[in-house]
Amino acid sequence: MNRNRLIRYSLYIAIVLTLAAQLFAQAQLPVDLREMIDKAAADALAKSGVPSASVAVVKDGQIVYLKAYGDAKLEPKTPAASAMRYSKLKPQPAM
């Protein structure tokens, strides 16, 4: 198996596992609480101007809610996904 095929296969497995975990997590949290979290996340994105965010709720060491909000890319517009990795931006001193 060549390297590109192995990378592609690994990526597919990671996506499937992430989606399965998300579906399992969604089923463990009451609908009214999910709706409250969704509203709070949407409000936070609107107020902050941040294009996307992910939320995970952990209970007893298990993820019980996992969802991404907003757009991962603005051009072309691409929805955020819970499998996305965010990087921290370090403040840069003024020169």
C-alpha positions, 0 to 999 in steps of 0.5 A, a space after each residue: 500500500 503506497 503512502 498516499 493511499 494509507 493516508 487517505 484510508 486513515 483519514 476516512 477512518 478518522 472521519 467515520 469514527 468522529 461522526 460515530 462519536 458525534 452521533 453517540 454523543 448527541 443521543 446522550 444529552 436531552 434535546 432542550 439542553 442541546 437547544 440551549 447550547 446551540 443558542 448560546 454558541 450561535 449568540 457567542 459567534 454573532 457577538 464575537 465575530 469569530 467565524 467558527 467554534 466547536 463545543 464539547 460537553 463532557 460528563 463523567 469522563 465521556 463526551 455527551 455533546 459535540 458540535 461545530 458551529 459557523 464556517 471553517 472557510 469563508 471562501 469558498 464557504 465551508 461549514 465547520 466540522 467537529 473534527 476540525 483542529 483549531 490553533 491558538 494564536 499567540 499575541 505578537 508584540 508591536 514593533 
